[in-house]
C-alpha cells in the first residue's frame, strides 16, 4: 500500500484542520469566558459606585438636615433674644419716670455695674445720675427731715 503525495497531504490537512479548529474553539471559549468575567466586574463596579454615591448622598442629606435644624434653633434663639431686648429697651425707657424712690431697675443696673467693674478691674468715669421725677420733688418738699 503505497500512499501518494495527495493522500498524505489530505490526511495532514485534515489533522491540521481538526487541531486548528479545536485550538480556535478553545481560544474563543477562553476569550468569551474572560469577557464575561470582565462584564461581571464592570457591573459589580458600577453597582459599588452607585452604592458609594448613595452613601455620599445620604451623608450630605444628613449633614444638611443637621445644619438646617441647628439654623432653625439659632433663629428661634435670636427671636427670643430680640423679644428680650425689646422688653429691656422698654424698661430702660421707663427708667427715667419710675415712681418708686429706690427704683428696682436702678438697683439691678448698679449691681451689674459693680459686677462689671470687678471683672474689668478698671474704674469708669462719668456715671450717670438719675434725675429726680416730679413725685420725688413733691416728697422732698413734704419731708421735713430731707430723707427723700
N, CA, C and O atoms as a GROMACS GRO file, in nm:
protein
  592
    1UNK      N    1   0.081  -0.114   0.000
    1UNK     CA    2   0.000   0.000   0.000
    1UNK      C    3   0.087   0.123   0.000
    1UNK      O    4   0.155   0.159   0.096
    2UNK      N    5   0.080   0.178  -0.103
    2UNK     CA    6   0.160   0.298  -0.122
    2UNK      C    7   0.070   0.420  -0.110
    2UNK      O    8  -0.039   0.427  -0.167
    3UNK      N    9   0.120   0.514  -0.037
    3UNK     CA   10   0.045   0.638  -0.024
    3UNK      C   11   0.108   0.740  -0.115
    3UNK      O   12   0.230   0.760  -0.115
    4UNK      N   13   0.029   0.800  -0.186
    4UNK     CA   14   0.085   0.903  -0.272
    4UNK      C   15   0.081   1.038  -0.202
    4UNK      O   16   0.023   1.052  -0.094
    5UNK      N   17   0.140   1.130  -0.260
    5UNK     CA   18   0.157   1.262  -0.200
    5UNK      C   19   0.022   1.328  -0.173
    5UNK      O   20   0.007   1.395  -0.071
    6UNK      N   21  -0.072   1.312  -0.259
    6UNK     CA   22  -0.203   1.376  -0.244
    6UNK      C   23  -0.276   1.318  -0.124
    6UNK      O   24  -0.336   1.392  -0.047
    7UNK      N   25  -0.272   1.190  -0.106
    7UNK     CA   26  -0.340   1.128   0.006
    7UNK      C   27  -0.276   1.171   0.138
    7UNK      O   28  -0.345   1.198   0.236
    8UNK      N   29  -0.145   1.177   0.140
    8UNK     CA   30  -0.074   1.219   0.261
    8UNK      C   31  -0.106   1.365   0.291
    8UNK      O   32  -0.132   1.401   0.406
    9UNK      N   33  -0.102   1.447   0.190
    9UNK     CA   34  -0.132   1.588   0.214
    9UNK      C   35  -0.277   1.607   0.259
    9UNK      O   36  -0.304   1.694   0.342
   10UNK      N   37  -0.371   1.530   0.206
   10UNK     CA   38  -0.510   1.540   0.250
   10UNK      C   39  -0.523   1.498   0.397
   10UNK      O   40  -0.596   1.560   0.475
   11UNK      N   41  -0.450   1.391   0.434
   11UNK     CA   42  -0.455   1.345   0.572
   11UNK      C   43  -0.396   1.451   0.666
   11UNK      O   44  -0.452   1.479   0.772
   12UNK      N   45  -0.283   1.509   0.626
   12UNK     CA   46  -0.218   1.612   0.709
   12UNK      C   47  -0.308   1.735   0.719
   12UNK      O   48  -0.322   1.794   0.826
   13UNK      N   49  -0.369   1.773   0.608
   13UNK     CA   50  -0.459   1.888   0.612
   13UNK      C   51  -0.579   1.862   0.702
   13UNK      O   52  -0.623   1.953   0.773
   14UNK      N   53  -0.631   1.743   0.702
   14UNK     CA   54  -0.744   1.710   0.789
   14UNK      C   55  -0.704   1.719   0.936
   14UNK      O   56  -0.778   1.773   1.018
   15UNK      N   57  -0.586   1.666   0.969
   15UNK     CA   58  -0.538   1.672   1.107
   15UNK      C   59  -0.512   1.816   1.148
   15UNK      O   60  -0.549   1.858   1.258
   16UNK      N   61  -0.449   1.893   1.061
   16UNK     CA   62  -0.421   2.034   1.091
   16UNK      C   63  -0.552   2.110   1.108
   16UNK      O   64  -0.564   2.194   1.197
   17UNK      N   65  -0.650   2.082   1.024
   17UNK     CA   66  -0.779   2.150   1.033
   17UNK      C   67  -0.847   2.116   1.165
   17UNK      O   68  -0.901   2.205   1.232
   18UNK      N   69  -0.845   1.989   1.202
   18UNK     CA   70  -0.904   1.950   1.330
   18UNK      C   71  -0.831   2.017   1.447
   18UNK      O   72  -0.895   2.069   1.538
   19UNK      N   73  -0.699   2.017   1.444
   19UNK     CA   74  -0.621   2.078   1.552
   19UNK      C   75  -0.647   2.229   1.557
   19UNK      O   76  -0.666   2.285   1.665
   20UNK      N   77  -0.647   2.292   1.441
   20UNK     CA   78  -0.672   2.436   1.437
   20UNK      C   79  -0.813   2.467   1.485
   20UNK      O   80  -0.833   2.563   1.560
   21UNK      N   81  -0.909   2.389   1.445
   21UNK     CA   82  -1.047   2.410   1.490
   21UNK      C   83  -1.060   2.394   1.641
   21UNK      O   84  -1.126   2.474   1.708
   22UNK      N   85  -0.995   2.290   1.695
   22UNK     CA   86  -1.002   2.268   1.839
   22UNK      C   87  -0.938   2.384   1.915
   22UNK      O   88  -0.998   2.439   2.007
   23UNK      N   89  -0.817   2.420   1.874
   23UNK     CA   90  -0.748   2.529   1.945
   23UNK      C   91  -0.819   2.664   1.923
   23UNK      O   92  -0.820   2.748   2.013
   24UNK      N   93  -0.876   2.683   1.806
   24UNK     CA   94  -0.953   2.805   1.781
   24UNK      C   95  -1.077   2.810   1.868
   24UNK      O   96  -1.111   2.915   1.924
   25UNK      N   97  -1.145   2.695   1.879
   25UNK     CA   98  -1.264   2.689   1.966
   25UNK      C   99  -1.224   2.712   2.111
   25UNK      O  100  -1.294   2.783   2.184
   26UNK      N  101  -1.114   2.652   2.153
   26UNK     CA  102  -1.065   2.668   2.291
   26UNK      C  103  -1.031   2.814   2.318
   26UNK      O  104  -1.065   2.867   2.423
   27UNK      N  105  -0.963   2.880   2.224
   27UNK     CA  106  -0.926   3.021   2.241
   27UNK      C  107  -1.051   3.109   2.245
   27UNK      O  108  -1.060   3.201   2.326
   28UNK      N  109  -1.148   3.080   2.158
   28UNK     CA  110  -1.272   3.159   2.156
   28UNK      C  111  -1.349   3.141   2.286
   28UNK      O  112  -1.402   3.238   2.341
   29UNK      N  113  -1.357   3.018   2.335
   29UNK     CA  114  -1.429   2.995   2.460
   29UNK      C  115  -1.358   3.063   2.578
   29UNK      O  116  -1.423   3.118   2.666
   30UNK      N  117  -1.226   3.060   2.578
   30UNK     CA  118  -1.150   3.128   2.684
   30UNK      C  119  -1.171   3.279   2.677
   30UNK      O  120  -1.187   3.347   2.778
   31UNK      N  121  -1.171   3.331   2.553
   31UNK     CA  122  -1.194   3.475   2.534
   31UNK      C  123  -1.334   3.513   2.582
   31UNK      O  124  -1.350   3.615   2.649
   32UNK      N  125  -1.434   3.433   2.548
   32UNK     CA  126  -1.571   3.461   2.591
   32UNK      C  127  -1.584   3.452   2.743
   32UNK      O  128  -1.656   3.530   2.805
   33UNK      N  129  -1.514   3.356   2.802
   33UNK     CA  130  -1.516   3.341   2.948
   33UNK      C  131  -1.456   3.465   3.014
   33UNK      O  132  -1.512   3.520   3.109
   34UNK      N  133  -1.341   3.510   2.964
   34UNK     CA  134  -1.277   3.629   3.020
   34UNK      C  135  -1.363   3.754   2.997
   34UNK      O  136  -1.371   3.841   3.084
   35UNK      N  137  -1.427   3.761   2.881
   35UNK     CA  138  -1.514   3.875   2.852
   35UNK      C  139  -1.633   3.877   2.949
   35UNK      O  140  -1.673   3.984   2.996
   36UNK      N  141  -1.689   3.760   2.978
   36UNK     CA  142  -1.799   3.751   3.075
   36UNK      C  143  -1.753   3.794   3.214
   36UNK      O  144  -1.826   3.862   3.286
   37UNK      N  145  -1.631   3.753   3.253
   37UNK     CA  146  -1.577   3.794   3.383
   37UNK      C  147  -1.559   3.946   3.389
   37UNK      O  148  -1.591   4.010   3.490
   38UNK      N  149  -1.507   4.003   3.280
   38UNK     CA  150  -1.487   4.148   3.276
   38UNK      C  151  -1.621   4.220   3.283
   38UNK      O  152  -1.634   4.319   3.355
   39UNK      N  153  -1.721   4.172   3.210
   39UNK     CA  154  -1.854   4.233   3.215
   39UNK      C  155  -1.913   4.224   3.356
   39UNK      O  156  -1.976   4.317   3.404
   40UNK      N  157  -1.892   4.109   3.421
   40UNK     CA  158  -1.938   4.093   3.559
   40UNK      C  159  -1.869   4.190   3.653
   40UNK      O  160  -1.932   4.248   3.741
   41UNK      N  161  -1.738   4.207   3.634
   41UNK     CA  162  -1.664   4.301   3.718
   41UNK      C  163  -1.710   4.444   3.694
   41UNK      O  164  -1.722   4.523   3.788
   42UNK      N  165  -1.737   4.477   3.567
   42UNK     CA  166  -1.788   4.611   3.537
   42UNK      C  167  -1.921   4.635   3.605
   42UNK      O  168  -1.943   4.740   3.665
   43UNK      N  169  -2.010   4.538   3.594
   43UNK     CA  170  -2.141   4.552   3.658
   43UNK      C  171  -2.127   4.564   3.809
   43UNK      O  172  -2.196   4.644   3.872
   44UNK      N  173  -2.036   4.485   3.867
   44UNK     CA  174  -2.013   4.491   4.010
   44UNK      C  175  -1.955   4.627   4.049
   44UNK      O  176  -1.995   4.684   4.150
   45UNK      N  177  -1.862   4.678   3.969
   45UNK     CA  178  -1.803   4.810   3.996
   45UNK      C  179  -1.908   4.920   3.985
   45UNK      O  180  -1.910   5.012   4.066
   46UNK      N  181  -1.994   4.910   3.883
   46UNK     CA  182  -2.100   5.011   3.868
   46UNK      C  183  -2.194   5.007   3.987
   46UNK      O  184  -2.235   5.112   4.038
   47UNK      N  185  -2.229   4.886   4.032
   47UNK     CA  186  -2.316   4.874   4.149
   47UNK      C  187  -2.248   4.932   4.273
   47UNK      O  188  -2.311   4.999   4.354
   48UNK      N  189  -2.118   4.906   4.287
   48UNK     CA  190  -2.043   4.960   4.401
   48UNK      C  191  -2.035   5.112   4.394
   48UNK      O  192  -2.048   5.180   4.496
   49UNK      N  193  -2.014   5.167   4.274
   49UNK     CA  194  -2.010   5.313   4.259
   49UNK      C  195  -2.144   5.375   4.293
   49UNK      O  196  -2.150   5.479   4.359
   50UNK      N  197  -2.253   5.312   4.249
   50UNK     CA  198  -2.386   5.363   4.282
   50UNK      C  199  -2.408   5.358   4.433
   50UNK      O  200  -2.464   5.450   4.491
   51UNK      N  201  -2.364   5.249   4.495
   51UNK     CA  202  -2.376   5.236   4.640
   51UNK      C  203  -2.296   5.346   4.710
   51UNK      O  204  -2.344   5.407   4.806
   52UNK      N  205  -2.173   5.370   4.663
   52UNK     CA  206  -2.090   5.476   4.722
   52UNK      C  207  -2.153   5.613   4.702
   52UNK      O  208  -2.155   5.695   4.794
   53UNK      N  209  -2.206   5.638   4.582
   53UNK     CA  210  -2.272   5.766   4.556
   53UNK      C  211  -2.392   5.783   4.648
   53UNK      O  212  -2.415   5.891   4.701
   54UNK      N  213  -2.470   5.676   4.665
   54UNK     CA  214  -2.586   5.685   4.753
   54UNK      C  215  -2.544   5.709   4.897
   54UNK      O  216  -2.610   5.784   4.969
   55UNK      N  217  -2.434   5.646   4.940
   55UNK     CA  218  -2.389   5.669   5.077
   55UNK      C  219  -2.342   5.813   5.094
   55UNK      O  220  -2.366   5.874   5.199
   56UNK      N  221  -2.275   5.868   4.992
   56UNK     CA  222  -2.233   6.008   4.999
   56UNK      C  223  -2.355   6.099   5.001
   56UNK      O  224  -2.360   6.196   5.076
   57UNK      N  225  -2.454   6.067   4.916
   57UNK     CA  226  -2.575   6.149   4.915
   57UNK      C  227  -2.646   6.142   5.049
   57UNK      O  228  -2.696   6.244   5.098
   58UNK      N  229  -2.651   6.024   5.109
   58UNK     CA  230  -2.712   6.011   5.240
   58UNK      C  231  -2.636   6.092   5.344
   58UNK      O  232  -2.696   6.156   5.430
   59UNK      N  233  -2.503   6.091   5.334
   59UNK     CA  234  -2.422   6.169   5.427
   59UNK      C  235  -2.449   6.318   5.410
   59UNK      O  236  -2.466   6.390   5.508
   60UNK      N  237  -2.453   6.364   5.284
   60UNK     CA  238  -2.481   6.506   5.260
   60UNK      C  239  -2.621   6.543   5.308
   60UNK      O  240  -2.640   6.650   5.365
   61UNK      N  241  -2.718   6.456   5.285
   61UNK     CA  242  -2.854   6.482   5.334
   61UNK      C  243  -2.856   6.492   5.485
   61UNK      O  244  -2.920   6.580   5.542
   62UNK      N  245  -2.785   6.401   5.551
   62UNK     CA  246  -2.780   6.403   5.697
   62UNK      C  247  -2.715   6.531   5.747
   62UNK      O  248  -2.765   6.595   5.839
   63UNK      N  249  -2.603   6.569   5.685
   63UNK     CA  250  -2.536   6.693   5.724
   63UNK      C  251  -2.625   6.814   5.698
   63UNK      O  252  -2.632   6.906   5.781
   64UNK      N  253  -2.695   6.815   5.585
   64UNK     CA  254  -2.784   6.926   5.552
   64UNK      C  255  -2.896   6.935   5.654
   64UNK      O  256  -2.929   7.044   5.702
   65UNK      N  257  -2.957   6.822   5.688
   65UNK     CA  258  -3.065   6.823   5.786
   65UNK      C  259  -3.015   6.869   5.922
   65UNK      O  260  -3.085   6.942   5.992
   66UNK      N  261  -2.895   6.825   5.960
   66UNK     CA  262  -2.837   6.867   6.087
   66UNK      C  263  -2.813   7.018   6.090
   66UNK      O  264  -2.846   7.085   6.187
   67UNK      N  265  -2.756   7.070   5.982
   67UNK     CA  266  -2.731   7.214   5.975
   67UNK      C  267  -2.862   7.292   5.972
   67UNK      O  268  -2.873   7.398   6.033
   68UNK      N  269  -2.963   7.239   5.902
   68UNK     CA  270  -3.092   7.307   5.897
   68UNK      C  271  -3.156   7.312   6.035
   68UNK      O  272  -3.214   7.414   6.073
   69UNK      N  273  -3.146   7.203   6.112
   69UNK     CA  274  -3.204   7.204   6.246
   69UNK      C  275  -3.127   7.300   6.337
   69UNK      O  276  -3.187   7.371   6.418
   70UNK      N  277  -2.994   7.304   6.324
   70UNK     CA  278  -2.916   7.400   6.403
   70UNK      C  279  -2.952   7.543   6.367
   70UNK      O  280  -2.964   7.629   6.455
   71UNK      N  281  -2.969   7.569   6.238
   71UNK     CA  282  -3.005   7.703   6.194
   71UNK      C  283  -3.142   7.742   6.248
   71UNK      O  284  -3.163   7.855   6.291
   72UNK      N  285  -3.236   7.647   6.246
   72UNK     CA  286  -3.370   7.676   6.297
   72UNK      C  287  -3.365   7.707   6.447
   72UNK      O  288  -3.429   7.800   6.494
   73UNK      N  289  -3.286   7.628   6.522
   73UNK     CA  290  -3.272   7.655   6.665
   73UNK      C  291  -3.208   7.792   6.689
   73UNK      O  292  -3.250   7.865   6.778
   74UNK      N  293  -3.108   7.826   6.609
   74UNK     CA  294  -3.042   7.956   6.623
   74UNK      C  295  -3.139   8.069   6.591
   74UNK      O  296  -3.139   8.172   6.658
   75UNK      N  297  -3.222   8.050   6.488
   75UNK     CA  298  -3.320   8.153   6.453
   75UNK      C  299  -3.420   8.172   6.566
   75UNK      O  300  -3.457   8.286   6.599
   76UNK      N  301  -3.465   8.062   6.627
   76UNK     CA  302  -3.558   8.073   6.740
   76UNK      C  303  -3.492   8.144   6.858
   76UNK      O  304  -3.554   8.226   6.926
   77UNK      N  305  -3.365   8.113   6.882
   77UNK     CA  306  -3.293   8.178   6.991
   77UNK      C  307  -3.277   8.328   6.963
   77UNK      O  308  -3.291   8.410   7.053
   78UNK      N  309  -3.248   8.363   6.839
   78UNK     CA  310  -3.235   8.504   6.801
   78UNK      C  311  -3.367   8.576   6.820
   78UNK      O  312  -3.370   8.689   6.869
   79UNK      N  313  -3.477   8.513   6.782
   79UNK     CA  314  -3.609   8.576   6.801
   79UNK      C  315  -3.636   8.599   6.949
   79UNK      O  316  -3.688   8.704   6.987
   80UNK      N  317  -3.602   8.500   7.033
   80UNK     CA  318  -3.621   8.516   7.177
   80UNK      C  319  -3.535   8.629   7.232
   80UNK      O  320  -3.581   8.707   7.316
   81UNK      N  321  -3.411   8.637   7.185
   81UNK     CA  322  -3.323   8.745   7.230
   81UNK      C  323  -3.374   8.882   7.185
   81UNK      O  324  -3.363   8.980   7.259
   82UNK      N  325  -3.430   8.888   7.064
   82UNK     CA  326  -3.487   9.015   7.017
   82UNK      C  327  -3.604   9.058   7.104
   82UNK      O  328  -3.618   9.175   7.137
   83UNK      N  329  -3.688   8.961   7.143
   83UNK     CA  330  -3.802   8.994   7.230
   83UNK      C  331  -3.752   9.043   7.366
   83UNK      O  332  -3.803   9.142   7.419
   84UNK      N  333  -3.652   8.974   7.421
   84UNK     CA  334  -3.598   9.015   7.550
   84UNK      C  335  -3.534   9.153   7.540
   84UNK      O  336  -3.549   9.235   7.630
   85UNK      N  337  -3.463   9.179   7.431
   85UNK     CA  338  -3.400   9.309   7.412
   85UNK      C  339  -3.506   9.418   7.402
   85UNK      O  340  -3.488   9.528   7.455
   86UNK      N  341  -3.614   9.390   7.334
   86UNK     CA  342  -3.723   9.488   7.324
   86UNK      C  343  -3.782   9.516   7.461
   86UNK      O  344  -3.809   9.632   7.494
   87UNK      N  345  -3.801   9.412   7.543
   87UNK     CA  346  -3.853   9.434   7.679
   87UNK      C  347  -3.756   9.518   7.760
   87UNK      O  348  -3.798   9.608   7.833
   88UNK      N  349  -3.625   9.490   7.749
   88UNK     CA  350  -3.528   9.570   7.822
   88UNK      C  351  -3.526   9.714   7.774
   88UNK      O  352  -3.513   9.807   7.854
   89UNK      N  353  -3.538   9.734   7.644
   89UNK     CA  354  -3.542   9.871   7.592
   89UNK      C  355  -3.662   9.945   7.648
   89UNK      O  356  -3.651  10.062   7.686
   90UNK      N  357  -3.777   9.878   7.653
   90UNK     CA  358  -3.895   9.942   7.711
   90UNK      C  359  -3.874   9.974   7.858
   90UNK      O  360  -3.915  10.080   7.906
   91UNK      N  361  -3.810   9.882   7.931
   91UNK     CA  362  -3.784   9.906   8.073
   91UNK      C  363  -3.689  10.023   8.091
   91UNK      O  364  -3.708  10.105   8.182
   92UNK      N  365  -3.587  10.033   8.008
   92UNK     CA  366  -3.492  10.145   8.020
   92UNK      C  367  -3.558  10.277   7.984
   92UNK      O  368  -3.521  10.381   8.039
   93UNK      N  369  -3.652  10.275   7.893
   93UNK     CA  370  -3.724  10.398   7.860
   93UNK      C  371  -3.808  10.444   7.980
   93UNK      O  372  -3.822  10.564   8.004
   94UNK      N  373  -3.862  10.348   8.053
   94UNK     CA  374  -3.945  10.382   8.168
   94UNK      C  375  -3.861  10.413   8.292
   94UNK      O  376  -3.913  10.462   8.392
   95UNK      N  377  -3.734  10.385   8.285
   95UNK     CA  378  -3.643  10.404   8.399
   95UNK      C  379  -3.644  10.548   8.447
   95UNK      O  380  -3.641  10.572   8.568
   96UNK      N  381  -3.647  10.642   8.358
   96UNK     CA  382  -3.638  10.783   8.398
   96UNK      C  383  -3.765  10.833   8.464
   96UNK      O  384  -3.762  10.934   8.535
   97UNK      N  385  -3.876  10.766   8.441
   97UNK     CA  386  -4.002  10.812   8.501
   97UNK      C  387  -4.054  10.715   8.606
   97UNK      O  388  -4.174  10.711   8.632
   98UNK      N  389  -3.966  10.636   8.666
   98UNK     CA  390  -4.006  10.537   8.765
   98UNK      C  391  -4.057  10.608   8.891
   98UNK      O  392  -3.987  10.695   8.943
   99UNK      N  393  -4.177  10.575   8.940
   99UNK     CA  394  -4.233  10.644   9.056
   99UNK      C  395  -4.176  10.598   9.190
   99UNK      O  396  -4.199  10.663   9.292
  100UNK      N  397  -4.103  10.488   9.193
  100UNK     CA  398  -4.051  10.437   9.319
  100UNK      C  399  -3.920  10.507   9.353
  100UNK      O  400  -3.836  10.530   9.266
  101UNK      N  401  -3.904  10.540   9.481
  101UNK     CA  402  -3.781  10.608   9.522
  101UNK      C  403  -3.660  10.516   9.505
  101UNK      O  404  -3.564  10.557   9.439
  102UNK      N  405  -3.659  10.396   9.560
  102UNK     CA  406  -3.549  10.304   9.527
  102UNK      C  407  -3.590  10.222   9.403
  102UNK      O  408  -3.647  10.114   9.416
  103UNK      N  409  -3.562  10.273   9.290
  103UNK     CA  410  -3.607  10.212   9.164
  103UNK      C  411  -3.542  10.075   9.145
  103UNK      O  412  -3.420  10.063   9.153
  104UNK      N  413  -3.623   9.970   9.122
  104UNK     CA  414  -3.566   9.836   9.104
  104UNK      C  415  -3.474   9.826   8.983
  104UNK      O  416  -3.377   9.750   8.985
  105UNK      N  417  -3.502   9.900   8.881
  105UNK     CA  418  -3.417   9.897   8.762
  105UNK      C  419  -3.281   9.957   8.795
  105UNK      O  420  -3.177   9.905   8.754
  106UNK      N  421  -3.284  10.067   8.870
  106UNK     CA  422  -3.158  10.130   8.907
  106UNK      C  423  -3.076  10.037   8.996
  106UNK      O  424  -2.954  10.030   8.982
  107UNK      N  425  -3.142   9.966   9.088
  107UNK     CA  426  -3.070   9.872   9.174
  107UNK      C  427  -3.004   9.761   9.092
  107UNK      O  428  -2.888   9.727   9.114
  108UNK      N  429  -3.078   9.705   8.998
  108UNK     CA  430  -3.022   9.599   8.913
  108UNK      C  431  -2.906   9.651   8.830
  108UNK      O  432  -2.804   9.583   8.815
  109UNK      N  433  -2.922   9.770   8.776
  109UNK     CA  434  -2.814   9.826   8.695
  109UNK      C  435  -2.690   9.853   8.779
  109UNK      O  436  -2.578   9.834   8.732
  110UNK      N  437  -2.709   9.896   8.903
  110UNK     CA  438  -2.593   9.920   8.988
  110UNK      C  439  -2.525   9.789   9.024
  110UNK      O  440  -2.402   9.783   9.034
  111UNK      N  441  -2.604   9.682   9.043
  111UNK     CA  442  -2.543   9.551   9.068
  111UNK      C  443  -2.462   9.506   8.947
  111UNK      O  444  -2.350   9.456   8.961
  112UNK      N  445  -2.519   9.524   8.830
  112UNK     CA  446  -2.448   9.486   8.708
  112UNK      C  447  -2.322   9.568   8.691
  112UNK      O  448  -2.219   9.517   8.647
  113UNK      N  449  -2.331   9.696   8.725
  113UNK     CA  450  -2.216   9.784   8.709
  113UNK      C  451  -2.104   9.741   8.803
  113UNK      O  452  -1.987   9.738   8.762
  114UNK      N  453  -2.137   9.709   8.928
  114UNK     CA  454  -2.032   9.667   9.022
  114UNK      C  455  -1.973   9.533   8.978
  114UNK      O  456  -1.852   9.511   8.992
  115UNK      N  457  -2.056   9.446   8.926
  115UNK     CA  458  -2.005   9.318   8.876
  115UNK      C  459  -1.913   9.339   8.757
  115UNK      O  460  -1.807   9.276   8.747
  116UNK      N  461  -1.952   9.428   8.666
  116UNK     CA  462  -1.868   9.458   8.550
  116UNK      C  463  -1.738   9.526   8.593
  116UNK      O  464  -1.632   9.501   8.535
  117UNK      N  465  -1.747   9.613   8.693
  117UNK     CA  466  -1.626   9.679   8.742
  117UNK      C  467  -1.528   9.578   8.801
  117UNK      O  468  -1.407   9.590   8.783
  118UNK      N  469  -1.581   9.480   8.872
  118UNK     CA  470  -1.494   9.378   8.929
  118UNK      C  471  -1.428   9.296   8.818
  118UNK      O  472  -1.311   9.259   8.829
  119UNK      N  473  -1.503   9.269   8.714
  119UNK     CA  474  -1.448   9.190   8.604
  119UNK      C  475  -1.340   9.267   8.529
  119UNK      O  476  -1.233   9.214   8.501
  120UNK      N  477  -1.368   9.391   8.497
  120UNK     CA  478  -1.273   9.468   8.417
  120UNK      C  479  -1.161   9.526   8.503
  120UNK      O  480  -1.056   9.563   8.450
  121UNK      N  481  -1.183   9.535   8.633
  121UNK     CA  482  -1.086   9.590   8.728
  121UNK      C  483  -1.039   9.729   8.686
  121UNK      O  484  -0.923   9.766   8.706
  122UNK      N  485  -1.127   9.800   8.631
  122UNK     CA  486  -1.098   9.938   8.592
  122UNK      C  487  -1.216  10.025   8.631
  122UNK      O  488  -1.330   9.979   8.634
  123UNK      N  489  -1.188  10.148   8.661
  123UNK     CA  490  -1.296  10.238   8.701
  123UNK      C  491  -1.348  10.312   8.581
  123UNK      O  492  -1.271  10.360   8.497
  124UNK      N  493  -1.478  10.322   8.574
  124UNK     CA  494  -1.540  10.400   8.469
  124UNK      C  495  -1.567  10.540   8.523
  124UNK      O  496  -1.601  10.559   8.640
  125UNK      N  497  -1.551  10.634   8.437
  125UNK     CA  498  -1.576  10.771   8.480
  125UNK      C  499  -1.705  10.820   8.419
  125UNK      O  500  -1.750  10.768   8.316
  126UNK      N  501  -1.762  10.918   8.482
  126UNK     CA  502  -1.882  10.982   8.427
  126UNK      C  503  -2.006  10.897   8.441
  126UNK      O  504  -2.082  10.883   8.345
  127UNK      N  505  -2.029  10.838   8.560
  127UNK     CA  506  -2.151  10.760   8.578
  127UNK      C  507  -2.271  10.855   8.576
  127UNK      O  508  -2.264  10.967   8.625
  128UNK      N  509  -2.378  10.809   8.522
  128UNK     CA  510  -2.496  10.892   8.502
  128UNK      C  511  -2.578  10.897   8.630
  128UNK      O  512  -2.604  10.793   8.691
  129UNK      N  513  -2.619  11.013   8.669
  129UNK     CA  514  -2.706  11.031   8.784
  129UNK      C  515  -2.850  11.032   8.738
  129UNK      O  516  -2.882  11.084   8.631
  130UNK      N  517  -2.935  10.974   8.817
  130UNK     CA  518  -3.075  10.971   8.783
  130UNK      C  519  -3.138  11.105   8.820
  130UNK      O  520  -3.117  11.159   8.928
  131UNK      N  521  -3.215  11.155   8.726
  131UNK     CA  522  -3.282  11.282   8.751
  131UNK      C  523  -3.407  11.257   8.835
  131UNK      O  524  -3.480  11.162   8.810
  132UNK      N  525  -3.431  11.341   8.934
  132UNK     CA  526  -3.549  11.321   9.018
  132UNK      C  527  -3.676  11.349   8.938
  132UNK      O  528  -3.680  11.438   8.853
  133UNK      N  529  -3.777  11.272   8.967
  133UNK     CA  530  -3.905  11.291   8.900
  133UNK      C  531  -3.987  11.392   8.978
  133UNK      O  532  -3.947  11.435   9.086
  134UNK      N  533  -4.098  11.428   8.924
  134UNK     CA  534  -4.183  11.527   8.991
  134UNK      C  535  -4.239  11.471   9.121
  134UNK      O  536  -4.263  11.547   9.215
  135UNK      N  537  -4.262  11.338   9.129
  135UNK     CA  538  -4.311  11.277   9.253
  135UNK      C  539  -4.206  11.286   9.362
  135UNK      O  540  -4.239  11.311   9.478
  136UNK      N  541  -4.080  11.267   9.327
  136UNK     CA  542  -3.972  11.276   9.425
  136UNK      C  543  -3.956  11.420   9.473
  136UNK      O  544  -3.926  11.443   9.591
  137UNK      N  545  -3.974  11.516   9.384
  137UNK     CA  546  -3.965  11.656   9.424
  137UNK      C  547  -4.075  11.689   9.524
  137UNK      O  548  -4.052  11.761   9.621
  138UNK      N  549  -4.195  11.635   9.500
  138UNK     CA  550  -4.306  11.658   9.592
  138UNK      C  551  -4.279  11.595   9.728
  138UNK      O  552  -4.310  11.653   9.831
  139UNK      N  553  -4.220  11.474   9.726
  139UNK     CA  554  -4.189  11.408   9.853
  139UNK      C  555  -4.081  11.484   9.928
  139UNK      O  556  -4.088  11.497  10.050
  140UNK      N  557  -3.983  11.535   9.856
  140UNK     CA  558  -3.876  11.611   9.921
  140UNK      C  559  -3.931  11.740   9.981
  140UNK      O  560  -3.884  11.783  10.086
  141UNK      N  561  -4.031  11.802   9.918
  141UNK     CA  562  -4.091  11.923   9.972
  141UNK      C  563  -4.173  11.892  10.096
  141UNK      O  564  -4.176  11.972  10.190
  142UNK      N  565  -4.240  11.776  10.098
  142UNK     CA  566  -4.325  11.741  10.212
  142UNK      C  567  -4.247  11.678  10.326
  142UNK      O  568  -4.298  11.675  10.438
  143UNK      N  569  -4.127  11.628  10.302
  143UNK     CA  570  -4.048  11.561  10.404
  143UNK      C  571  -3.964  11.664  10.478
  143UNK      O  572  -3.872  11.721  10.420
  144UNK      N  573  -3.995  11.688  10.607
  144UNK     CA  574  -3.917  11.789  10.679
  144UNK      C  575  -3.775  11.742  10.711
  144UNK      O  576  -3.686  11.825  10.729
  145UNK      N  577  -3.751  11.609  10.719
  145UNK     CA  578  -3.617  11.562  10.755
  145UNK      C  579  -3.525  11.567  10.635
  145UNK      O  580  -3.403  11.571  10.652
  146UNK      N  581  -3.579  11.567  10.515
  146UNK     CA  582  -3.496  11.573  10.394
  146UNK      C  583  -3.439  11.438  10.355
  146UNK      O  584  -3.334  11.432  10.291
  147UNK      N  585  -3.506  11.326  10.393
  147UNK     CA  586  -3.458  11.192  10.359
  147UNK      C  587  -3.490  11.156  10.215
  147UNK      O  588  -3.420  11.072  10.158
  148UNK      N  589  -3.586  11.212  10.154
  148UNK     CA  590  -3.650  11.186  10.032
  148UNK      C  591  -3.583  11.156   9.913
  148UNK      O  592  -3.647  11.135   9.810
   0.00000   0.00000   0.00000
